[in-house]
Amino acid sequence: QVQLVESGGGLVQAGGSLRLSCAASGSIFRIDNMYWYRQAPGKRRDLVATITSAGTANYPDSVKGRFTITRDNAKNTIYLQMNSLKPEDTAVYYCNADLWTTKWSTDNYWGQGTQVTVSS
């Protein structure tokens, strides 16, 4: 079994910062790409950040320059540093990973999500 557990969400004022964490645990052979997604009420789930196993990061224009994804491979953990937060960043943030449980078995896994609320 594999678990992705997010933490670090909360309520913050516009212009503030939050740091999210996502730790993967369980039967893990290797983790490839890891991602942060977010979903606001009534909207689709959108990709926020991607990081490869080598540490290469990518972002959509909506968060570029404000959000930073990092990764600690030794801890099977990724982070999302969110600065200059805006009310439109309010959403449930989900961690996602392309993960191998054995040399021959891979799948995509989701965390349970953590709420981020930005007040104006």
Residue pairs with C-beta under 8 A, 6 or more apart in sequence:
1 26
1 27
2 24
2 25
2 26
2 27
2 28
2 99
2 101
2 109
3 24
3 25
3 26
3 111
4 22
4 23
4 24
4 95
4 96
4 97
4 109
4 110
4 111
4 112
5 22
5 23
5 25
5 111
5 112
6 20
6 21
6 22
6 93
6 94
6 95
6 111
6 112
6 113
6 114
7 20
7 21
7 22
7 23
7 114
8 18
8 19
8 20
8 21
8 114
9 18
9 20
9 93
9 114
9 115
9 116
10 18
10 115
10 116
10 117
11 117
11 118
11 119
12 18
12 85
12 116
12 117
12 118
12 119
13 118
13 119
14 85
14 86
14 87
14 118
14 119
14 120
15 84
15 85
16 85
16 118
17 81
17 82
17 83
17 84
17 85
18 82
18 85
18 116
19 79
19 80
19 81
19 82
20 36
20 79
20 80
20 82
20 93
20 95
20 114
20 116
21 77
21 78
21 79
22 34
22 36
22 77
22 78
22 79
22 80
22 95
22 111
23 75
23 76
23 77
24 31
24 76
24 77
24 97
24 99
24 109
25 76
26 101
27 101
27 102
28 76
28 99
28 100
28 101
29 100
29 101
29 102
29 103
30 53
30 99
30 100
31 53
31 73
31 76
31 97
31 98
31 99
31 100
32 52
32 53
32 97
32 98
32 99
32 100
32 106
33 50
33 51
33 52
33 53
33 97
33 98
34 50
34 51
34 69
34 71
34 78
34 95
34 96
34 97
34 98
35 47
35 48
35 49
35 50
35 51
35 95
35 96
35 97
36 47
36 48
36 49
36 67
36 69
36 78
36 80
36 93
36 94
36 95
36 96
37 45
37 46
37 47
37 48
37 93
37 94
37 96
38 45
38 46
38 48
38 89
38 91
38 92
38 93
38 94
38 116
39 45
39 46
39 91
39 92
39 94
39 113
40 88
40 90
40 91
40 92
43 91
45 94
46 60
47 60
48 59
48 60
48 63
48 67
48 80
48 93
49 57
49 58
49 59
49 63
49 67
49 68
49 69
49 80
50 57
50 58
50 59
50 69
51 57
51 58
51 69
51 70
51 71
51 78
53 71
53 73
55 70
55 71
57 68
57 69
57 70
59 67
59 69
63 82
63 89
66 82
66 83
66 84
66 85
67 80
67 81
67 82
67 83
68 80
68 81
68 83
69 78
69 79
69 80
69 81
70 78
70 79
70 81
71 77
71 78
71 79
72 78
72 79
78 95
80 93
82 89
82 116
85 116
85 118
86 118
87 118
87 119
87 120
88 118
89 116
89 118
90 116
90 117
90 118
91 115
91 116
92 113
92 114
92 115
92 116
93 113
93 114
93 115
93 116
94 110
94 111
94 112
94 113
95 110
95 111
96 108
96 109
96 110
96 111
97 108
97 109
98 106
98 108
99 106
99 107
99 108
99 109
100 106
101 107
